[in-house]
Amino acid sequence: MKYPVSLALFDYVPVVFNLAGQLLLLSALQIDAVAMWAMALLGVILMNLGGILKASWKLIIAVSERDFRWMEHALFLGLAPGSCLLAWAVWDTQRVMSGASSNDGWLPCLLIIAVFLAWSARKFGGAGKWFMPLVLLLTVSMGVINVNASLIAKNQGANLAAVLFILSFGISLVTSAVSRKVATIKVQWLMETANSLSAFCFLSAAWLLQ
């Protein structure tokens, strides 16, 4: 598909919003365990690296019509593992805030990621869509992030932030379902607008937690 430059540039908007929101969330959570903080930070880096590469892939196509397919593939290869790492850290933080002890080991999370990457690798090059296992991991992880962030916000009395976290996840679910069925430029604009709205809701919620 030939992307207009304006759409390709607009693709960076949700990436910027998400990066800012995730960094604000890390700041608000004040994670004490070094292992969990490192896990969360690595998750943020991987997620946004994937987003930047995908947006850059669109921009290169729009400007030069050169298709570096690996940059498109990098989206889910960054988002899925990254979101799982961040989800594990946010979930652990929510548990600690509720009085439980920290489960600061990386191994269970890394095993989950390895299973989904292996599943995806088995489908690569076949008739099926290789990235669907990663979409599943991403969806579940984003649900864990937003639900636990919402619980943290509610416990701190930030009710609007709690609602915004859930709203962000709800919008992302709808856009993900629609984008896989229709791929016209008009729909792409609508989807990127919705993605930006979802990311802005997340950013606003994280800001309210400060």
MDTraj code that builds the backbone (N, CA, C; nanometers):
import mdtraj as md
import numpy as np

residues = "MET LYS TYR PRO VAL SER LEU ALA LEU PHE ASP TYR VAL PRO VAL VAL PHE ASN LEU ALA GLY GLN LEU LEU LEU LEU SER ALA LEU GLN ILE ASP ALA VAL ALA MET TRP ALA MET ALA LEU LEU GLY VAL ILE LEU MET ASN LEU GLY GLY ILE LEU LYS ALA SER TRP LYS LEU ILE ILE ALA VAL SER GLU ARG ASP PHE ARG TRP MET GLU HIS ALA LEU PHE LEU GLY LEU ALA PRO GLY SER CYS LEU LEU ALA TRP ALA VAL TRP ASP THR GLN ARG VAL MET SER GLY ALA SER SER ASN ASP GLY TRP LEU PRO CYS LEU LEU ILE ILE ALA VAL PHE LEU ALA TRP SER ALA ARG LYS PHE GLY GLY ALA GLY LYS TRP PHE MET PRO LEU VAL LEU LEU LEU THR VAL SER MET GLY VAL ILE ASN VAL ASN ALA SER LEU ILE ALA LYS ASN GLN GLY ALA ASN LEU ALA ALA VAL LEU PHE ILE LEU SER PHE GLY ILE SER LEU VAL THR SER ALA VAL SER ARG LYS VAL ALA THR ILE LYS VAL GLN TRP LEU MET GLU THR ALA ASN SER LEU SER ALA PHE CYS PHE LEU SER ALA ALA TRP LEU LEU GLN".split()
xyz = np.array([
    [0.0839, -0.1198, 0.0000],
    [0.0000, 0.0000, 0.0000],
    [0.0879, 0.1255, 0.0000],
    [0.0515, 0.2238, -0.0817],
    [0.1218, 0.3512, -0.0874],
    [0.0630, 0.4438, 0.0187],
    [0.1469, 0.4861, 0.1115],
    [0.1014, 0.5734, 0.2194],
    [0.1336, 0.7191, 0.1882],
    [0.0386, 0.8116, 0.2112],
    [0.0727, 0.9530, 0.1981],
    [0.1685, 0.9942, 0.3094],
    [0.2526, 1.0920, 0.2830],
    [0.3513, 1.1355, 0.3819],
    [0.2832, 1.1844, 0.5095],
    [0.1711, 1.2530, 0.4942],
    [0.0998, 1.3058, 0.6111],
    [0.0561, 1.1928, 0.7047],
    [0.0064, 1.0832, 0.6482],
    [-0.0348, 0.9686, 0.7303],
    [0.0864, 0.9039, 0.7965],
    [0.1956, 0.8916, 0.7220],
    [0.3167, 0.8318, 0.7768],
    [0.3703, 0.9128, 0.8953],
    [0.3672, 1.0450, 0.8822],
    [0.4134, 1.1308, 0.9912],
    [0.3196, 1.1232, 1.1117],
    [0.1911, 1.1137, 1.0828],
    [0.0911, 1.1055, 1.1906],
    [0.1078, 0.9765, 1.2707],
    [0.1677, 0.8765, 1.2099],
    [0.1896, 0.7484, 1.2768],
    [0.2837, 0.7622, 1.3962],
    [0.3620, 0.8699, 1.3985],
    [0.4524, 0.8916, 1.5112],
    [0.3800, 0.9478, 1.6343],
    [0.2620, 1.0041, 1.6141],
    [0.1907, 1.0692, 1.7248],
    [0.1590, 0.9719, 1.8383],
    [0.0932, 0.8573, 1.8105],
    [0.0681, 0.7655, 1.9222],
    [0.1958, 0.7097, 1.9845],
    [0.3027, 0.6993, 1.9054],
    [0.4301, 0.6516, 1.9604],
    [0.4810, 0.7500, 2.0656],
    [0.4760, 0.8779, 2.0332],
    [0.5215, 0.9812, 2.1274],
    [0.4341, 0.9833, 2.2523],
    [0.3014, 0.9774, 2.2326],
    [0.2096, 0.9761, 2.3465],
    [0.2341, 0.8545, 2.4363],
    [0.2512, 0.7385, 2.3738],
    [0.2725, 0.6162, 2.4520],
    [0.4034, 0.6208, 2.5291],
    [0.5091, 0.6689, 2.4645],
    [0.6382, 0.6790, 2.5323],
    [0.6282, 0.7704, 2.6535],
    [0.5675, 0.8865, 2.6341],
    [0.5527, 0.9816, 2.7449],
    [0.4673, 0.9216, 2.8567],
    [0.3582, 0.8557, 2.8194],
    [0.2701, 0.7963, 2.9191],
    [0.3373, 0.6851, 2.9980],
    [0.4137, 0.6022, 2.9289],
    [0.4814, 0.4915, 2.9967],
    [0.5892, 0.5413, 3.0911],
    [0.6625, 0.6440, 3.0504],
    [0.7652, 0.7006, 3.1392],
    [0.7017, 0.7675, 3.2612],
    [0.5883, 0.8349, 3.2407],
    [0.5169, 0.8952, 3.3529],
    [0.4629, 0.7879, 3.4474],
    [0.4178, 0.6773, 3.3904],
    [0.3673, 0.5680, 3.4739],
    [0.4792, 0.5110, 3.5597],
    [0.5977, 0.4910, 3.5005],
    [0.7113, 0.4414, 3.5780],
    [0.7474, 0.5380, 3.6903],
    [0.7411, 0.6669, 3.6601],
    [0.7707, 0.7679, 3.7612],
    [0.6689, 0.7625, 3.8747],
    [0.5417, 0.7446, 3.8393],
    [0.4354, 0.7433, 3.9400],
    [0.4412, 0.6181, 4.0277],
    [0.4793, 0.5055, 3.9683],
    [0.4808, 0.3801, 4.0439],
    [0.5929, 0.3743, 4.1462],
    [0.7034, 0.4463, 4.1192],
    [0.8174, 0.4484, 4.2112],
    [0.8581, 0.3059, 4.2516],
    [0.8906, 0.2252, 4.1522],
    [0.9249, 0.0850, 4.1752],
    [1.0551, 0.0755, 4.2539],
    [1.0486, 0.0077, 4.3688],
    [1.1661, -0.0028, 4.4551],
    [1.2602, -0.1157, 4.4121],
    [1.2029, -0.2287, 4.3732],
    [1.2859, -0.3438, 4.3361],
    [1.3619, -0.3134, 4.2073],
    [1.4938, -0.3235, 4.2141],
    [1.5777, -0.2908, 4.0988],
    [1.5437, -0.3789, 3.9793],
    [1.5202, -0.5069, 4.0047],
    [1.4898, -0.6009, 3.8959],
    [1.3611, -0.5620, 3.8245],
    [1.2602, -0.5225, 3.9015],
    [1.1319, -0.4848, 3.8410],
    [1.1434, -0.3529, 3.7658],
    [1.2216, -0.2598, 3.8202],
    [1.2397, -0.1315, 3.7528],
    [1.3124, -0.1521, 3.6206],
    [1.4153, -0.2359, 3.6216],
    [1.4894, -0.2647, 3.4990],
    [1.4009, -0.3358, 3.3971],
    [1.3172, -0.4273, 3.4445],
    [1.2257, -0.4984, 3.3560],
    [1.1280, -0.4016, 3.2910],
    [1.0716, -0.3114, 3.3703],
    [0.9761, -0.2141, 3.3181],
    [1.0420, -0.1217, 3.2157],
    [1.1627, -0.0758, 3.2457],
    [1.2333, 0.0147, 3.1549],
    [1.2673, -0.0553, 3.0235],
    [1.3127, -0.1788, 3.0307],
    [1.3418, -0.2547, 2.9089],
    [1.2150, -0.2743, 2.8270],
    [1.1035, -0.2985, 2.8956],
    [0.9769, -0.3130, 2.8264],
    [0.9382, -0.1881, 2.7505],
    [0.9546, -0.0737, 2.8147],
    [0.9239, 0.0546, 2.7493],
    [1.0129, 0.0750, 2.6272],
    [1.1408, 0.0450, 2.6404],
    [1.2349, 0.0623, 2.5291],
    [1.1953, -0.0253, 2.4103],
    [1.1666, -0.1527, 2.4358],
    [1.1309, -0.2447, 2.3285],
    [1.0004, -0.2035, 2.2596],
    [0.9021, -0.1642, 2.3393],
    [0.7727, -0.1261, 2.2825],
    [0.7855, -0.0059, 2.1897],
    [0.8603, 0.0924, 2.2334],
    [0.8702, 0.2143, 2.1534],
    [0.9679, 0.1999, 2.0373],
    [1.0666, 0.1132, 2.0514],
    [1.1537, 0.0827, 1.9382],
    [1.0715, 0.0193, 1.8257],
    [0.9833, -0.0739, 1.8622],
    [0.8958, -0.1342, 1.7630],
    [0.8051, -0.0331, 1.6964],
    [0.7483, 0.0570, 1.7760],
    [0.6602, 0.1594, 1.7215],
    [0.7321, 0.2564, 1.6294],
    [0.8521, 0.2955, 1.6672],
    [0.9299, 0.3890, 1.5851],
    [0.9688, 0.3251, 1.4525],
    [1.0103, 0.1985, 1.4569],
    [1.0487, 0.1300, 1.3337],
    [0.9296, 0.1136, 1.2401],
    [0.8124, 0.0817, 1.2950],
    [0.6938, 0.0658, 1.2102],
    [0.6550, 0.2001, 1.1472],
    [0.6561, 0.3077, 1.2256],
    [0.6237, 0.4396, 1.1717],
    [0.7256, 0.4823, 1.0664],
    [0.8526, 0.4505, 1.0910],
    [0.9579, 0.4849, 0.9948],
    [0.9434, 0.4038, 0.8665],
    [0.8982, 0.2801, 0.8785],
    [0.8712, 0.1955, 0.7614],
    [0.7668, 0.2627, 0.6715],
    [0.6612, 0.3139, 0.7332],
    [0.5575, 0.3821, 0.6557],
    [0.6131, 0.5076, 0.5893],
    [0.6951, 0.5819, 0.6630],
    [0.7491, 0.7068, 0.6086],
    [0.8415, 0.6787, 0.4906],
    [0.9238, 0.5760, 0.5009],
    [1.0137, 0.5407, 0.3903],
    [0.9335, 0.5020, 0.2662],
    [0.8271, 0.4248, 0.2846],
    [0.7415, 0.3880, 0.1718],
    [0.6775, 0.5113, 0.1098],
    [0.6311, 0.6020, 0.1965],
    [0.5641, 0.7227, 0.1481],
    [0.6588, 0.8118, 0.0679],
    [0.7841, 0.8178, 0.1104],
    [0.8807, 0.9075, 0.0468],
    [0.9488, 0.8434, -0.0742],
    [0.9877, 0.7159, -0.0597],
    [1.0693, 0.6539, -0.1638],
    [1.0090, 0.5286, -0.2263],
    [0.8998, 0.4799, -0.1661],
    [0.8351, 0.3552, -0.2092],
    [0.9245, 0.2330, -0.1915],
    [1.0274, 0.2438, -0.1113],
    [1.1116, 0.1287, -0.0776],
    [1.0504, 0.0582, 0.0432],
    [1.0391, -0.0717, 0.0338],
    [0.9699, -0.1498, 0.1358],
    [1.0692, -0.2354, 0.2145],
    [1.1059, -0.1892, 0.3329],
    [1.1917, -0.2674, 0.4223],
    [1.1011, -0.3451, 0.5172],
    [1.0611, -0.4631, 0.4741],
    [0.9587, -0.5391, 0.5453],
    [0.9981, -0.5707, 0.6886],
    [1.1286, -0.5855, 0.7158],
    [1.1713, -0.6174, 0.8513],
    [1.1329, -0.5085, 0.9501],
    [1.1229, -0.3840, 0.9002],
    [1.0842, -0.2743, 0.9890],
    [0.9382, -0.2867, 1.0297],
    [0.8544, -0.3342, 0.9383],
    [0.7141, -0.3587, 0.9727],
    [0.7046, -0.4732, 1.0736],
    [0.7809, -0.5799, 1.0501],
    [0.7788, -0.6944, 1.1400],
    [0.8274, -0.6564, 1.2801],
    [0.9125, -0.5564, 1.2874],
    [0.9685, -0.5156, 1.4167],
    [0.8622, -0.4628, 1.5116],
    [0.7473, -0.4214, 1.4584],
    [0.6416, -0.3675, 1.5438],
    [0.6029, -0.4685, 1.6513],
    [0.5569, -0.5862, 1.6090],
    [0.5121, -0.6856, 1.7057],
    [0.6287, -0.7530, 1.7770],
    [0.7433, -0.7613, 1.7103],
    [0.8604, -0.8199, 1.7751],
    [0.9114, -0.7318, 1.8890],
    [0.8787, -0.6034, 1.8839],
    [0.9123, -0.5136, 1.9938],
    [0.7972, -0.4982, 2.0920],
    [0.6765, -0.4805, 2.0387],
    [0.5604, -0.4543, 2.1232],
    [0.5251, -0.5719, 2.2139],
    [0.5227, -0.6930, 2.1585],
    [0.4767, -0.8071, 2.2370],
    [0.5691, -0.8392, 2.3556],
    [0.6992, -0.8628, 2.3319],
    [0.7877, -0.8878, 2.4470],
    [0.7954, -0.7677, 2.5415],
    [0.8005, -0.6469, 2.4838],
    [0.8106, -0.5273, 2.5667],
    [0.6901, -0.5081, 2.6564],
    [0.5712, -0.5286, 2.6015],
    [0.4499, -0.5117, 2.6812],
    [0.4396, -0.6177, 2.7896],
    [0.4892, -0.7383, 2.7608],
    [0.4886, -0.8450, 2.8617],
    [0.5800, -0.8088, 2.9783],
    [0.6971, -0.7565, 2.9477],
    [0.7893, -0.7144, 3.0531],
    [0.7289, -0.6024, 3.1383],
    [0.6707, -0.5034, 3.0716],
    [0.6098, -0.3919, 3.1454],
    [0.4898, -0.4406, 3.2264],
    [0.4105, -0.5292, 3.1681],
    [0.2933, -0.5820, 3.2380],
    [0.3331, -0.6554, 3.3654],
    [0.4394, -0.7357, 3.3554],
    [0.4856, -0.8099, 3.4725],
    [0.5282, -0.7152, 3.5838],
    [0.5978, -0.6088, 3.5465],
    [0.6451, -0.5118, 3.6464],
    [0.5295, -0.4342, 3.7089],
    [0.4318, -0.3935, 3.6276],
    [0.3167, -0.3185, 3.6800],
    [0.2320, -0.4086, 3.7697],
    [0.2114, -0.5336, 3.7259],
    [0.1359, -0.6297, 3.8067],
    [0.2050, -0.6527, 3.9415],
    [0.3364, -0.6704, 3.9385],
    [0.4109, -0.6935, 4.0618],
    [0.4020, -0.5727, 4.1540],
    [0.4091, -0.4539, 4.0962],
    [0.4004, -0.3311, 4.1763],
    [0.2638, -0.3186, 4.2422],
    [0.1597, -0.3522, 4.1680],
    [0.0243, -0.3461, 4.2233],
    [0.0103, -0.4437, 4.3400],
    [0.0717, -0.5622, 4.3279],
    [0.0691, -0.6611, 4.4362],
    [0.1408, -0.6082, 4.5599],
    [0.2564, -0.5479, 4.5372],
    [0.3336, -0.4933, 4.6487],
    [0.2550, -0.3829, 4.7189],
    [0.1896, -0.2977, 4.6423],
    [0.1086, -0.1908, 4.7010],
    [-0.0096, -0.2447, 4.7800],
    [-0.0499, -0.3687, 4.7454],
    [-0.1621, -0.4315, 4.8157],
    [-0.1164, -0.5114, 4.9369],
    [0.0158, -0.5122, 4.9615],
    [0.0680, -0.5781, 5.0795],
    [0.1392, -0.7094, 5.0552],
    [0.1432, -0.7558, 4.9296],
    [0.2119, -0.8818, 4.8987],
    [0.3609, -0.8559, 4.8810],
    [0.4388, -0.9638, 4.8820],
    [0.5825, -0.9500, 4.8598],
    [0.6115, -0.9467, 4.7104],
    [0.7219, -0.8841, 4.6740],
    [0.7576, -0.8702, 4.5329],
    [0.8052, -1.0028, 4.4753],
    [0.7563, -1.0330, 4.3564],
    [0.8034, -1.1508, 4.2827],
    [0.8995, -1.0988, 4.1762],
    [1.0212, -1.0641, 4.2188],
    [1.1117, -0.9866, 4.1342],
    [1.2000, -1.0707, 4.0421],
    [1.1628, -1.1947, 4.0180],
    [1.2396, -1.2777, 3.9259],
    [1.1948, -1.2571, 3.7818],
    [1.2908, -1.2599, 3.6912],
    [1.2621, -1.2417, 3.5480],
    [1.2192, -1.3707, 3.4798],
    [1.2592, -1.4842, 3.5366],
    [1.2459, -1.6112, 3.4652],
    [1.1038, -1.6426, 3.4180],
    [1.0003, -1.6325, 3.5030],
    [0.8652, -1.6657, 3.4551],
    [0.8225, -1.5802, 3.3362],
    [0.8519, -1.4518, 3.3426],
    [0.8154, -1.3604, 3.2339],
    [0.8909, -1.3947, 3.1060],
    [1.0192, -1.4222, 3.1189],
    [1.1001, -1.4569, 3.0017],
    [1.0537, -1.5880, 2.9387],
    [1.0083, -1.6806, 3.0207],
    [0.9567, -1.8073, 2.9685],
    [0.8290, -1.7850, 2.8883],
    [0.7423, -1.6989, 2.9380],
    [0.6189, -1.6667, 2.8652],
    [0.6529, -1.6064, 2.7291],
    [0.7453, -1.5117, 2.7289],
    [0.7863, -1.4476, 2.6034],
    [0.8452, -1.5500, 2.5079],
    [0.9302, -1.6386, 2.5605],
    [0.9945, -1.7400, 2.4768],
    [0.8927, -1.8322, 2.4122],
    [0.7897, -1.8696, 2.4881],
    [0.6852, -1.9579, 2.4344],
    [0.6134, -1.8916, 2.3177],
    [0.5775, -1.7663, 2.3331],
    [0.5040, -1.6967, 2.2265],
    [0.5931, -1.6681, 2.1060],
    [0.7197, -1.6377, 2.1298],
    [0.8114, -1.6172, 2.0179],
    [0.8318, -1.7471, 1.9401],
    [0.8427, -1.8586, 2.0123],
    [0.8581, -1.9883, 1.9464],
    [0.7333, -2.0235, 1.8665],
    [0.6175, -1.9963, 1.9234],
    [0.4906, -2.0205, 1.8548],
    [0.4834, -1.9384, 1.7271],
    [0.5215, -1.8136, 1.7362],
    [0.5209, -1.7253, 1.6195],
    [0.6204, -1.7723, 1.5145],
    [0.7378, -1.8173, 1.5592],
    [0.8417, -1.8637, 1.4660],
    [0.7947, -1.9851, 1.3873],
    [0.7176, -2.0712, 1.4514],
    [0.6672, -2.1902, 1.3828],
    [0.5702, -2.1535, 1.2710],
    [0.4992, -2.0393, 1.2872],
    [0.4026, -1.9980, 1.1863],
    [0.4649, -1.9114, 1.0773],
    [0.5868, -1.8625, 1.1011],
    [0.6508, -1.7722, 1.0061],
    [0.6765, -1.8432, 0.8729],
    [0.6332, -1.7798, 0.7654],
    [0.6533, -1.8367, 0.6336],
    [0.5481, -1.9375, 0.5936],
    [0.4567, -1.9707, 0.6850],
    [0.3506, -2.0652, 0.6535],
    [0.2266, -1.9943, 0.6031],
    [0.1191, -2.0696, 0.5968],
    [-0.0061, -2.0129, 0.5461],
    [-0.0693, -1.9181, 0.6470],
    [-0.0445, -1.9426, 0.7765],
    [-0.1052, -1.8591, 0.8792],
    [-0.0326, -1.7277, 0.8965],
    [-0.0942, -1.6375, 0.9717],
    [-0.0325, -1.5087, 1.0018],
    [0.0617, -1.5281, 1.1205],
    [0.1914, -1.5196, 1.0945],
    [0.2918, -1.5512, 1.1954],
    [0.2832, -1.4634, 1.3188],
    [0.2322, -1.3413, 1.3015],
    [0.2337, -1.2466, 1.4122],
    [0.1160, -1.2618, 1.5080],
    [0.0182, -1.3466, 1.4768],
    [-0.1003, -1.3572, 1.5613],
    [-0.0683, -1.4020, 1.7054],
    [0.0254, -1.4957, 1.7269],
    [0.0611, -1.5266, 1.8666],
    [0.1138, -1.4040, 1.9405],
    [0.1882, -1.3194, 1.8697],
    [0.2411, -1.1986, 1.9323],
    [0.1306, -1.0970, 1.9580],
    [0.0312, -1.0924, 1.8704],
    [-0.0853, -1.0057, 1.8926],
    [-0.1587, -1.0494, 2.0194],
    [-0.1718, -1.1801, 2.0361],
    [-0.2374, -1.2332, 2.1565],
    [-0.1601, -1.1944, 2.2819],
    [-0.0289, -1.2127, 2.2786],
    [0.0546, -1.1763, 2.3934],
    [0.0444, -1.0270, 2.4210],
    [0.0472, -0.9455, 2.3151],
    [0.0369, -0.8008, 2.3296],
    [-0.0966, -0.7614, 2.3916],
    [-0.2049, -0.8207, 2.3432],
    [-0.3379, -0.7865, 2.3925],
    [-0.3536, -0.8188, 2.5405],
    [-0.3116, -0.9392, 2.5780],
    [-0.3214, -0.9791, 2.7190],
    [-0.2330, -0.8898, 2.8063],
    [-0.1125, -0.8623, 2.7588],
    [-0.0190, -0.7788, 2.8364],
    [-0.0719, -0.6376, 2.8559],
    [-0.1278, -0.5795, 2.7487],
    [-0.1828, -0.4442, 2.7609],
    [-0.3023, -0.4429, 2.8559],
    [-0.3793, -0.5516, 2.8545],
    [-0.4888, -0.5621, 2.9498],
    [-0.4382, -0.5635, 3.0925],
    [-0.3320, -0.6403, 3.1164],
    [-0.2727, -0.6476, 3.2506],
    [-0.2188, -0.5112, 3.2932],
    [-0.1514, -0.4427, 3.2012],
    [-0.0963, -0.3101, 3.2327],
    [-0.2066, -0.2132, 3.2718],
    [-0.3076, -0.2030, 3.1869],
    [-0.4124, -0.1024, 3.2089],
    [-0.5020, -0.1357, 3.3267],
    [-0.5357, -0.2625, 3.3453],
    [-0.6209, -0.2998, 3.4586],
    [-0.5486, -0.2765, 3.5903],
    [-0.4222, -0.3176, 3.5978],
    [-0.3479, -0.2980, 3.7228],
    [-0.3157, -0.1513, 3.7479],
    [-0.2869, -0.0763, 3.6414],
    [-0.2657, 0.0684, 3.6579],
    [-0.3951, 0.1342, 3.7043],
    [-0.5089, 0.0865, 3.6539],
    [-0.6383, 0.1396, 3.6957],
    [-0.6643, 0.1098, 3.8435],
    [-0.6300, -0.0106, 3.8868],
    [-0.6470, -0.0461, 4.0281],
    [-0.5592, 0.0406, 4.1177],
    [-0.4368, 0.0639, 4.0735],
    [-0.3459, 0.1499, 4.1505],
    [-0.4016, 0.2907, 4.1606],
    [-0.4524, 0.3412, 4.0472],
    [-0.5099, 0.4762, 4.0453],
    [-0.6317, 0.4850, 4.1385],
    [-0.7161, 0.3844, 4.1329],
    [-0.8359, 0.3844, 4.2182],
    [-0.7976, 0.3817, 4.3651],
    [-0.6976, 0.3017, 4.4008],
    [-0.6534, 0.2934, 4.5402],
    [-0.5933, 0.4245, 4.5890],
    [-0.5424, 0.5045, 4.4956],
    [-0.4853, 0.6345, 4.5314],
    [-0.5886, 0.7462, 4.5225],
    [-0.7119, 0.7121, 4.4911],
    [-0.8178, 0.8115, 4.4824],
    [-0.8219, 0.8860, 4.3511],
    [-0.7432, 0.8426, 4.2526],
    [-0.7414, 0.9077, 4.1205],
    [-0.8421, 0.8364, 4.0304],
    [-0.9706, 0.8604, 4.0552],
    [-1.0759, 0.7867, 3.9851],
    [-1.0791, 0.8157, 3.8355],
    [-1.0519, 0.9400, 3.7973],
    [-1.0509, 0.9740, 3.6553],
    [-0.9390, 0.8993, 3.5844],
    [-0.8232, 0.8923, 3.6468],
    [-0.7112, 0.8176, 3.5883],
    [-0.7480, 0.6708, 3.5724],
    [-0.8175, 0.6147, 3.6722],
    [-0.8590, 0.4751, 3.6655],
    [-0.9486, 0.4507, 3.5446],
    [-1.0406, 0.5424, 3.5208],
    [-1.1316, 0.5301, 3.4059],
    [-1.0551, 0.5447, 3.2750],
    [-0.9621, 0.6379, 3.2706],
    [-0.8870, 0.6634, 3.1475],
    [-0.7994, 0.5445, 3.1079],
    [-0.7420, 0.4749, 3.2056],
    [-0.6628, 0.3563, 3.1744],
    [-0.7496, 0.2504, 3.1061],
    [-0.8683, 0.2286, 3.1594],
    [-0.9591, 0.1293, 3.1008],
    [-1.0081, 0.1752, 2.9645],
    [-1.0372, 0.3047, 2.9513],
    [-1.0823, 0.3590, 2.8230],
    [-0.9746, 0.3429, 2.7171],
    [-0.8497, 0.3672, 2.7547],
    [-0.7376, 0.3511, 2.6617],
    [-0.7313, 0.2085, 2.6089],
    [-0.7451, 0.1121, 2.6991],
    [-0.7396, -0.0286, 2.6578],
    [-0.8587, -0.0651, 2.5699],
    [-0.9765, -0.0145, 2.6042],
    [-1.0963, -0.0427, 2.5254],
    [-1.0846, 0.0079, 2.3829],
    [-1.0335, 0.1297, 2.3670],
    [-1.0164, 0.1865, 2.2329],
    [-0.9163, 0.1048, 2.1523],
    [-0.8084, 0.0638, 2.2164],
    [-0.7056, -0.0138, 2.1456],
    [-0.7590, -0.1493, 2.1006],
    [-0.8484, -0.2089, 2.1782],
    [-0.9084, -0.3363, 2.1390],
    [-0.9924, -0.3213, 2.0125],
    [-1.0714, -0.2149, 2.0088],
    [-1.1576, -0.1913, 1.8933],
    [-1.0754, -0.1628, 1.7685],
    [-0.9774, -0.0761, 1.7803],
    [-0.8958, -0.0405, 1.6633],
    [-0.8155, -0.1596, 1.6118],
    [-0.7683, -0.2437, 1.7034],
    [-0.6923, -0.3618, 1.6618],
    [-0.7804, -0.4567, 1.5815],
    [-0.9037, -0.4745, 1.6254],
    [-0.9953, -0.5651, 1.5555],
    [-1.0320, -0.5117, 1.4175],
    [-1.0580, -0.3818, 1.4094],
    [-1.0997, -0.3222, 1.2826],
    [-0.9847, -0.3157, 1.1830],
    [-0.8659, -0.2807, 1.2290],
    [-0.7518, -0.2606, 1.1390],
    [-0.7106, -0.3883, 1.0674],
    [-0.7394, -0.5040, 1.1276],
    [-0.7011, -0.6297, 1.0637],
    [-0.7998, -0.6726, 0.9552],
    [-0.9151, -0.6056, 0.9479],
    [-1.0170, -0.6434, 0.8505],
    [-1.0194, -0.5513, 0.7294],
    [-0.9913, -0.4226, 0.7506],
    [-0.9974, -0.3247, 0.6427],
    [-0.8678, -0.2458, 0.6407],
    [-0.8128, -0.2215, 0.5205],
    [-0.6808, -0.1576, 0.5129],
    [-0.6761, -0.0430, 0.4125],
    [-0.7875, 0.0270, 0.3912],
    [-0.7870, 0.1410, 0.3006],
    [-0.7199, 0.2597, 0.3697],
    [-0.6799, 0.3580, 0.2910],
    [-0.6148, 0.4771, 0.3471],
    [-0.7098, 0.5505, 0.4418],
    [-0.8377, 0.5589, 0.4048],
    [-0.9348, 0.6262, 0.4916],
    [-0.9443, 0.5575, 0.6271],
    [-0.9491, 0.4246, 0.6240],
    [-0.9555, 0.3500, 0.7496],
    [-0.8254, 0.3653, 0.8271],
    [-0.7125, 0.3703, 0.7565],
    [-0.5835, 0.3911, 0.8220],
    [-0.5814, 0.5232, 0.8998],
    [-0.6370, 0.6273, 0.8397],
    [-0.6467, 0.7559, 0.9086],
    [-0.7316, 0.7448, 1.0352],
    [-0.8451, 0.6770, 1.0217],
    [-0.9339, 0.6603, 1.1368],
    [-0.8655, 0.5796, 1.2471],
    [-0.7939, 0.4752, 1.2060],
    [-0.7280, 0.3899, 1.3040],
    [-0.6150, 0.4640, 1.3760],
    [-0.5382, 0.5416, 1.3008],
    [-0.4293, 0.6162, 1.3634],
    [-0.4832, 0.7255, 1.4560],
    [-0.5962, 0.7839, 1.4179],
    [-0.6606, 0.8820, 1.5062],
    [-0.7063, 0.8147, 1.6354],
    [-0.7664, 0.6964, 1.6210],
    [-0.8103, 0.6213, 1.7388],
    [-0.6909, 0.5771, 1.8232],
    [-0.5834, 0.5327, 1.7580],
    [-0.4625, 0.4950, 1.8320],
    [-0.4061, 0.6135, 1.9102],
    [-0.4101, 0.7298, 1.8481],
    [-0.3618, 0.8511, 1.9150],
    [-0.4497, 0.8854, 2.0345],
    [-0.5818, 0.8675, 2.0181],
    [-0.6747, 0.8936, 2.1287],
    [-0.6498, 0.7963, 2.2433],
    [-0.6302, 0.6687, 2.2094],
    [-0.6010, 0.5688, 2.3119],
    [-0.4723, 0.6032, 2.3865],
    [-0.3687, 0.6387, 2.3115],
    [-0.2403, 0.6742, 2.3730],
    [-0.2521, 0.8006, 2.4573],
    [-0.3345, 0.8961, 2.4111],
    [-0.3531, 1.0201, 2.4873],
    [-0.4268, 0.9927, 2.6181],
    [-0.5225, 0.9007, 2.6155],
    [-0.5925, 0.8622, 2.7382],
    [-0.4939, 0.8009, 2.8377],
    [-0.4045, 0.7158, 2.7875],
    [-0.3026, 0.6546, 2.8738],
    [-0.2089, 0.7603, 2.9304],
    [-0.1651, 0.8517, 2.8449],
    [-0.0773, 0.9598, 2.8883],
    [-0.1449, 1.0461, 2.9939],
    [-0.2713, 1.0807, 2.9725],
    [-0.3461, 1.1649, 3.0682],
    [-0.3622, 1.0937, 3.2001],
    [-0.3917, 0.9628, 3.1950],
    [-0.4086, 0.8856, 3.3177],
    [-0.2784, 0.8808, 3.3968],
    [-0.1681, 0.8566, 3.3267],
    [-0.0378, 0.8503, 3.3943],
    [-0.0006, 0.9865, 3.4539],
    [-0.0360, 1.0929, 3.3818],
    [-0.0100, 1.2287, 3.4317],
    [-0.0860, 1.2553, 3.5617],
    [-0.2104, 1.2085, 3.5674],
    [-0.2950, 1.2295, 3.6859],
    [-0.2445, 1.1530, 3.8073],
    [-0.1609, 1.0532, 3.7857],
    [-0.1046, 0.9757, 3.8969],
    [0.0152, 1.0438, 3.9621],
    [0.0685, 1.1471, 3.8963],
    [0.1898, 1.2119, 3.9494],
    [0.1618, 1.2828, 4.0824],
])
top = md.Topology()
chain = top.add_chain()
for i, resn in enumerate(residues, 1):
    res = top.add_residue(resn, chain, resSeq=i)
    for name in ("N", "CA", "C"):
        top.add_atom(name, md.element.get_by_symbol(name[0]), res)
traj = md.Trajectory(xyz[None], top)
